[in-house]
Amino acid sequence: MPISDRAHELAMAAAQAAADKKAQDIVIIDVGDRLAITDAFLVASAPNERQVASIVDAVEEALLNLPEKAKPVRREGERGGRWVLLDYVDVVIHVQHAEEREFYALDKLWKDCPTVPFVDRDLVDAEAGPAE
């Protein structure tokens, strides 16, 4: 069963906010058939702790600005800045330092689950070329 509309909305808004802050390797994993606690994981990484924090702040702001505002029910790992988890119930967002991402390999752990396509709108705009 594909992720719910709400989970899709949250994941896409969060992914775009992360992309806007130059997050790397953004992946949305549909875990709804495997887990009862959430529909999707969003995993993104950054090369340093400051950028991890910046991405997390941008994601929270973007989801608060949705028509149906969203606040995380849980936020973990902020102090260390190496792996921050934001739990929005429908979507759990993992923003990891690149080294943690490689070491814990969440992508590989959930490789049997389908991914949800995400394309950064800035890349789409760049490919479209300048407006005439």
Buried (B, 14 or more C-beta within 10 A) or exposed (E): EEBBEBBBBBBBBBBBBBBBBEBBEBBBBBBBEEEEEBBBBBBBBBEEEEBBBBBBBBBBEBBEEEEEEBEBEEBEBBEEBBBBBBBBBBBBBBBBBBEBBEEBEBBEEBEEBBBBEBEBEEEEEEEEEEEE
